[in-house]
Amino acid sequence: MSPFTFAMTHKQTSKSQQRQLRKALCKKRQALSEAERRLATSQISQIIQTANFFKRSRHIACYWAVNGEVDLWSVIEKAWSMDKTCYLPVVDTLGANKLWFAPFTRGSKLNYNRFGILEPRAAKRHWVRAQSLDLVLTPLVAFDMDGNRLGMGGGFYDRTLAFLNRRQCWIKPHVIGIGYEFQKTTGLIRQPWDVPLHGVVTPDNLYLK
């Protein structure tokens, strides 16, 4: 599959429109049938596994899917089979509202965080910062062709990856959004602190900057 490239758009949605969009797309995502989810997961996994950004990465952050997000379990298993190191996000418990990343292996034990999302039960000395990763696969609620991402509104990924906005040349990690084609929209508002995506994978397309 040939990658599509992000194109520049200009019309922006308002904050209230983005709140309405988030609500509508979350509802649509949760309404997907099990068969639709399985098909989308299979298609997205295949695209990721054949993409250069995946093949070239050794340290990869995935996520534990909730609320209808695309399940990355097969991607994780493929990464393990290629001797790559996988991580899952861990919410900073010190109140900084940032993410760390804990190693995730076949033997990892998991705990629920305060948002009801599973995290590896790993000692803090084993957590790593985003700067140590090659690739971050992140869920999304919506995206546009400028590389803007609409998440759940907590801002965790933007705070965690803010250092990327200060880099001019050396881009690490690559940040790839994972979602459904119906989550593509136009003109999402980009705030100064927002970190744009380097690409998005949907069941139908690979969009790259």
C-alpha positions as a Markdown table, in Angstrom:
| # | Residue | x | y | z |
|---|---|---|---|---|
| 1 | Met | 0.0 | 0.0 | 0.0 |
| 2 | Ser | 1.4 | 3.4 | -1.0 |
| 3 | Pro | 1.4 | 5.9 | 1.9 |
| 4 | Phe | -0.8 | 9.1 | 1.6 |
| 5 | Thr | 0.8 | 12.3 | 2.7 |
| 6 | Phe | -0.7 | 14.8 | 5.0 |
| 7 | Ala | -2.0 | 17.9 | 3.2 |
| 8 | Met | -2.4 | 21.4 | 4.5 |
| 9 | Thr | -6.0 | 22.5 | 5.4 |
| 10 | His | -7.1 | 25.9 | 6.6 |
| 11 | Lys | -10.6 | 25.8 | 8.0 |
| 12 | Gln | -10.7 | 25.2 | 11.7 |
| 13 | Thr | -13.4 | 23.9 | 14.0 |
| 14 | Ser | -14.2 | 25.8 | 17.2 |
| 15 | Lys | -13.5 | 24.3 | 20.6 |
| 16 | Ser | -17.2 | 23.6 | 21.1 |
| 17 | Gln | -17.4 | 21.9 | 17.8 |
| 18 | Gln | -14.4 | 19.7 | 18.8 |
| 19 | Arg | -16.1 | 18.8 | 22.0 |
| 20 | Gln | -19.2 | 17.7 | 20.0 |
| 21 | Leu | -17.0 | 15.9 | 17.5 |
| 22 | Arg | -15.2 | 14.0 | 20.3 |
| 23 | Lys | -18.6 | 12.9 | 21.8 |
| 24 | Ala | -20.0 | 11.8 | 18.4 |
| 25 | Leu | -16.9 | 9.9 | 17.4 |
| 26 | Cys | -16.4 | 8.1 | 20.7 |
| 27 | Lys | -20.1 | 7.0 | 20.5 |
| 28 | Lys | -19.5 | 5.8 | 16.9 |
| 29 | Arg | -16.4 | 4.0 | 17.8 |
| 30 | Gln | -18.0 | 2.2 | 20.7 |
| 31 | Ala | -20.9 | 1.2 | 18.5 |
| 32 | Leu | -18.7 | -0.9 | 16.2 |
| 33 | Ser | -19.6 | -4.6 | 16.1 |
| 34 | Glu | -17.0 | -7.2 | 17.2 |
| 35 | Ala | -16.6 | -8.3 | 13.6 |
| 36 | Glu | -15.9 | -4.7 | 12.5 |
| 37 | Arg | -13.3 | -4.3 | 15.3 |
| 38 | Arg | -11.6 | -7.6 | 14.4 |
| 39 | Leu | -11.4 | -6.7 | 10.7 |
| 40 | Ala | -10.0 | -3.2 | 11.4 |
| 41 | Thr | -7.5 | -4.6 | 13.9 |
| 42 | Ser | -6.3 | -7.1 | 11.3 |
| 43 | Gln | -5.9 | -4.5 | 8.6 |
| 44 | Ile | -4.2 | -1.9 | 10.8 |
| 45 | Ser | -1.8 | -4.5 | 12.2 |
| 46 | Gln | -0.8 | -5.6 | 8.7 |
| 47 | Ile | -0.1 | -2.0 | 7.6 |
| 48 | Ile | 2.0 | -1.3 | 10.8 |
| 49 | Gln | 4.0 | -4.5 | 10.5 |
| 50 | Thr | 5.1 | -3.8 | 7.0 |
| 51 | Ala | 5.8 | -0.1 | 7.5 |
| 52 | Asn | 9.4 | 1.1 | 7.7 |
| 53 | Phe | 8.8 | 3.1 | 10.9 |
| 54 | Phe | 8.0 | -0.2 | 12.6 |
| 55 | Lys | 10.7 | -2.3 | 11.0 |
| 56 | Arg | 13.4 | 0.2 | 12.0 |
| 57 | Ser | 12.3 | 0.7 | 15.6 |
| 58 | Arg | 13.7 | -1.3 | 18.5 |
| 59 | His | 11.8 | 0.4 | 21.4 |
| 60 | Ile | 8.1 | 0.7 | 20.7 |
| 61 | Ala | 5.4 | 2.2 | 22.9 |
| 62 | Cys | 1.9 | 0.8 | 22.3 |
| 63 | Tyr | -1.2 | 1.2 | 24.4 |
| 64 | Trp | -3.9 | -0.9 | 26.1 |
| 65 | Ala | -7.1 | -0.4 | 24.1 |
| 66 | Val | -10.2 | 0.8 | 25.9 |
| 67 | Asn | -13.6 | 2.3 | 24.8 |
| 68 | Gly | -13.5 | 0.9 | 21.3 |
| 69 | Glu | -9.9 | 1.9 | 20.5 |
| 70 | Val | -8.0 | -0.2 | 17.9 |
| 71 | Asp | -6.4 | -3.2 | 19.7 |
| 72 | Leu | -2.7 | -3.5 | 19.1 |
| 73 | Trp | -2.2 | -6.9 | 20.6 |
| 74 | Ser | -1.1 | -8.6 | 17.3 |
| 75 | Val | 1.4 | -5.7 | 16.7 |
| 76 | Ile | 2.8 | -6.3 | 20.2 |
| 77 | Glu | 3.2 | -10.0 | 19.5 |
| 78 | Lys | 4.9 | -9.3 | 16.2 |
| 79 | Ala | 7.3 | -6.9 | 17.9 |
| 80 | Trp | 8.1 | -9.6 | 20.5 |
| 81 | Ser | 8.8 | -12.1 | 17.8 |
| 82 | Met | 11.3 | -9.7 | 16.2 |
| 83 | Asp | 13.1 | -9.1 | 19.6 |
| 84 | Lys | 11.8 | -5.6 | 19.8 |
| 85 | Thr | 11.1 | -4.1 | 23.3 |
| 86 | Cys | 7.5 | -3.0 | 23.9 |
| 87 | Tyr | 6.2 | -0.5 | 26.4 |
| 88 | Leu | 2.9 | 0.6 | 27.7 |
| 89 | Pro | 2.2 | 4.1 | 29.0 |
| 90 | Val | 2.1 | 4.6 | 32.8 |
| 91 | Val | 0.5 | 7.7 | 34.3 |
| 92 | Asp | 2.9 | 9.7 | 36.5 |
| 93 | Thr | 1.6 | 9.4 | 40.0 |
| 94 | Leu | 3.3 | 12.6 | 41.2 |
| 95 | Gly | 0.7 | 14.9 | 39.7 |
| 96 | Ala | 2.7 | 16.0 | 36.6 |
| 97 | Asn | 0.0 | 14.5 | 34.3 |
| 98 | Lys | 2.7 | 13.1 | 32.1 |
| 99 | Leu | 3.3 | 9.6 | 30.9 |
| 100 | Trp | 6.2 | 7.3 | 31.5 |
| 101 | Phe | 6.6 | 4.0 | 29.6 |
| 102 | Ala | 7.0 | 0.6 | 31.4 |
| 103 | Pro | 8.4 | -2.5 | 29.7 |
| 104 | Phe | 5.7 | -4.9 | 28.6 |
| 105 | Thr | 6.6 | -8.6 | 28.2 |
| 106 | Arg | 4.6 | -11.8 | 28.0 |
| 107 | Gly | 5.1 | -12.3 | 31.7 |
| 108 | Ser | 4.2 | -8.7 | 32.8 |
| 109 | Lys | 1.6 | -8.4 | 35.5 |
| 110 | Leu | -0.9 | -5.5 | 35.1 |
| 111 | Asn | -2.7 | -3.1 | 37.4 |
| 112 | Tyr | -5.5 | -0.6 | 36.7 |
| 113 | Asn | -4.6 | 3.0 | 36.9 |
| 114 | Arg | -6.9 | 5.8 | 38.1 |
| 115 | Phe | -8.6 | 6.0 | 34.7 |
| 116 | Gly | -9.4 | 2.2 | 34.6 |
| 117 | Ile | -6.7 | 1.5 | 32.1 |
| 118 | Leu | -4.2 | -1.4 | 32.6 |
| 119 | Glu | -0.6 | -0.6 | 33.1 |
| 120 | Pro | 2.4 | -3.0 | 33.6 |
| 121 | Arg | 3.2 | -3.5 | 37.3 |
| 122 | Ala | 6.9 | -2.6 | 36.9 |
| 123 | Ala | 9.2 | -0.9 | 39.4 |
| 124 | Lys | 9.8 | 2.8 | 38.6 |
| 125 | Arg | 13.5 | 2.2 | 38.0 |
| 126 | His | 12.5 | 0.3 | 34.9 |
| 127 | Trp | 10.3 | 3.1 | 33.5 |
| 128 | Val | 11.6 | 5.1 | 30.6 |
| 129 | Arg | 10.9 | 8.5 | 29.2 |
| 130 | Ala | 9.6 | 9.1 | 25.7 |
| 131 | Gln | 13.0 | 10.3 | 24.6 |
| 132 | Ser | 14.3 | 6.7 | 24.9 |
| 133 | Leu | 11.7 | 5.4 | 22.5 |
| 134 | Asp | 11.9 | 5.0 | 18.7 |
| 135 | Leu | 8.2 | 4.8 | 18.0 |
| 136 | Val | 5.0 | 5.8 | 19.9 |
| 137 | Leu | 1.7 | 4.3 | 18.7 |
| 138 | Thr | -1.0 | 6.5 | 20.2 |
| 139 | Pro | -4.8 | 6.1 | 20.1 |
| 140 | Leu | -6.9 | 9.1 | 18.9 |
| 141 | Val | -10.5 | 10.3 | 18.7 |
| 142 | Ala | -10.0 | 12.3 | 15.5 |
| 143 | Phe | -7.2 | 13.5 | 13.2 |
| 144 | Asp | -6.9 | 15.8 | 10.3 |
| 145 | Met | -4.5 | 16.1 | 7.3 |
| 146 | Asp | -2.3 | 18.6 | 9.0 |
| 147 | Gly | -1.3 | 15.9 | 11.5 |
| 148 | Asn | -3.4 | 17.3 | 14.3 |
| 149 | Arg | -4.7 | 14.8 | 16.8 |
| 150 | Leu | -7.9 | 15.0 | 18.9 |
| 151 | Gly | -7.6 | 12.8 | 22.0 |
| 152 | Met | -9.8 | 12.4 | 25.1 |
| 153 | Gly | -8.9 | 15.9 | 26.3 |
| 154 | Gly | -6.4 | 15.0 | 29.1 |
| 155 | Gly | -3.4 | 16.3 | 27.2 |
| 156 | Phe | -1.1 | 13.5 | 28.5 |
| 157 | Tyr | 0.6 | 12.7 | 25.2 |
| 158 | Asp | 1.1 | 16.4 | 24.4 |
| 159 | Arg | 2.8 | 17.1 | 27.7 |
| 160 | Thr | 4.9 | 14.0 | 27.5 |
| 161 | Leu | 6.0 | 14.6 | 23.9 |
| 162 | Ala | 6.4 | 18.4 | 24.2 |
| 163 | Phe | 10.2 | 18.2 | 23.7 |
| 164 | Leu | 9.5 | 17.2 | 20.0 |
| 165 | Asn | 8.2 | 20.7 | 19.3 |
| 166 | Arg | 11.7 | 22.1 | 20.2 |
| 167 | Arg | 13.6 | 19.8 | 17.9 |
| 168 | Gln | 14.5 | 20.8 | 14.4 |
| 169 | Cys | 16.4 | 17.8 | 13.0 |
| 170 | Trp | 16.6 | 14.8 | 15.2 |
| 171 | Ile | 13.1 | 13.4 | 15.4 |
| 172 | Lys | 12.7 | 10.6 | 18.0 |
| 173 | Pro | 10.4 | 9.0 | 18.7 |
| 174 | His | 8.1 | 9.0 | 15.7 |
| 175 | Val | 4.5 | 9.4 | 16.8 |
| 176 | Ile | 1.9 | 7.5 | 14.8 |
| 177 | Gly | -1.8 | 7.8 | 15.5 |
| 178 | Ile | -4.0 | 4.7 | 15.3 |
| 179 | Gly | -7.7 | 5.0 | 14.4 |
| 180 | Tyr | -10.5 | 4.4 | 12.0 |
| 181 | Glu | -11.1 | 6.1 | 8.7 |
| 182 | Phe | -14.3 | 7.7 | 9.9 |
| 183 | Gln | -12.2 | 9.6 | 12.5 |
| 184 | Lys | -10.5 | 11.6 | 9.8 |
| 185 | Thr | -11.9 | 15.2 | 9.8 |
| 186 | Thr | -10.7 | 18.7 | 8.8 |
| 187 | Gly | -9.4 | 21.8 | 10.5 |
| 188 | Leu | -8.7 | 20.6 | 14.1 |
| 189 | Ile | -7.5 | 23.4 | 16.3 |
| 190 | Arg | -3.7 | 23.3 | 17.0 |
| 191 | Gln | -2.7 | 24.9 | 20.2 |
| 192 | Pro | 0.9 | 26.0 | 20.8 |
| 193 | Trp | 1.5 | 23.0 | 23.1 |
| 194 | Asp | 0.0 | 20.4 | 20.7 |
| 195 | Val | 2.4 | 17.9 | 19.3 |
| 196 | Pro | 1.6 | 17.0 | 15.7 |
| 197 | Leu | 1.5 | 13.4 | 14.5 |
| 198 | His | 4.1 | 12.1 | 12.1 |
| 199 | Gly | 1.5 | 9.8 | 10.6 |
| 200 | Val | -1.8 | 8.0 | 11.1 |
| 201 | Val | -2.7 | 4.4 | 10.3 |
| 202 | Thr | -6.4 | 3.4 | 9.6 |
| 203 | Pro | -7.7 | 0.2 | 8.2 |
| 204 | Asp | -7.7 | 1.8 | 4.7 |
| 205 | Asn | -4.7 | 4.0 | 4.6 |
| 206 | Leu | -1.3 | 5.0 | 5.9 |
| 207 | Tyr | -1.0 | 8.7 | 6.1 |
| 208 | Leu | 2.5 | 10.1 | 6.6 |
| 209 | Lys | 3.9 | 13.7 | 6.8 |
